[in-house]
Amino acid sequence: MIELDVLIIGGGPAGLSAAVEAARSGLTVEVVEQRESLGGAIHRQPIPGLAPIHQAAGSHADWKALEKVFSEARIPVRHACVFLGVDGDGLVLIENRHSGNLEQLRTKTLVLATGAIEKVRPRAGWQMAGVSTAGGLQVMMKETGRAPKGRVLIAGTGPLLIAVAAQMARLGNPPVAIVEEGDPLRRLGPGLAMLGHPEILREAAGYLSDIYRRRIPWLRGTRIEAIERDCGNLRVVMLRSDGRRQSLHVDRIGLHDGIRPSDFSLPSATARTDRGPIIVRAGDCREALGVFAAHADGQRAGRKVADMLSGGKGHTILNRMVERARNAQSTLSALFAPVQGEALLSTLPDETVLCRCEGKTVGDLRQLCDRADRLTGREVKHNGRFAMGACQGRFCAANTAQLMAEINPGGLVPSTDDLTGRRWPLRPVSIAALTGASRTMTNHE
């Protein structure tokens, strides 16, 4: 079996930047991408034959330039392949969705560039059909070039809501409203601080011009209290900052409460397995800083593994670029901070679904935690089936851990890892693929 110098998981901007940087040092590099096309969530490519949606000029130009350089470098890509983990022999496990087999690869270094995942806070009724993430709606538009049909509400907090609303408007079906928990127009300090990030302001200005031109209501300082089914539609109950309640009837809702690294069950930012590769994280997988940092942080990771393997000198300029993006994200968080304060999950009704895969509710968790001997996250998982469903805790583990901490203030604070653990395979995989591992070792044999 031939050993690679660098194996990169993820074909988004961070992964491709890391690949190009490592290849420039003369290292053997391969990229593993779970989709049939490169780009990740940020630069999701349209389905063949369908028109792409308009993207921000700056980030799109950066992507096209990176895509060209990557193509010229002729770095091999394994499409439709899913990273499962590193086994006890130090081999990287990949499920090939084309062949249905498990592939085992040996590499000196492993760069994890798996991107970010949306955060969605539970609300009463959020599990209903017709409710998805706002980012999910955006990905659908990027793939199809079409806006979601019907009356759509975009709700939660953060600048992504504005971007999704503007993209819907450009595709001919603007949302009925944007429900934003913060009020960035009244945050003077963070607003002035954003003047130091003109690339973000230019993108935001383009989106806001579409919103105001199409007269899309932007309900700032407003929180969704509940989602109900009403005569085939969704009735959304909202609480305004002045205490007034308002309701809207819609066909579809896109929720978004920020993003976090997609580091589910992954090792720490830099680690070495007992018998396997040195592991480095890159881009949003390491720290969710957005598209402008993903390219720079991917370059940082590629240069880092090259230095590790060659003993060369490190570079600091890319780290300064990442630090600038970190400051921008911190300013955006202050700008969009919820006017009514962070919502406590402990105030939700008992019947509110917490784990959508298993249908487990807030009340189910309260009952588990209502005992003298407090359960650990692992015990809650095995006794209550929280984080046991198809997503394996990707969406519910953090919320479950937060509610456990609120139920038991001053006690042991569980972490997301307490519920999910760190083990392979990272994702559910068929027995057929596992049993076929001995027949498909690697393309380099």
Buried (B, 14 or more C-beta within 10 A) or exposed (E): EEEBBBBBBBBBBBBBBBBBBBBBBEBBBBBBBBBEBBBBBBBBBBBEEEEBBBBBEBBBEBBEEBBEBBEEBEBEBBBBBBBBBBBEEBBBBBBBBEBEBBBBBBBBBBBBBBBBBBBBBBBBBBBEEBBBBBBBBBBBBBBBBBBBEEBBBBBBBBBBBBBBBBBBBBBEBBBBBBBBBBBBEEBEEBBEBBEEBEBBBEBBEBBBEBBEEBEBEBBBBBBBBBBBEEEEBBBBBBBBBEEEEEEBBBBBBBBBBBBBBBBBBBBEBBBEBEEBBBBBBBBBBBBBBBBBBBBBBBBBBBBBBBBBBEEEEEEEEBEEBBBBBBBBBEBBBBBBBBBBEEBEBBEBEEEBBBBBBBEBBBBBBBEBBEEEEBBEBBBBBBEBBBBBBEBBBBBBBBBBBBBBBEBBEEEEEBEBBBBBBEEBBBBEBEEEBBEBBEEBBBEEE
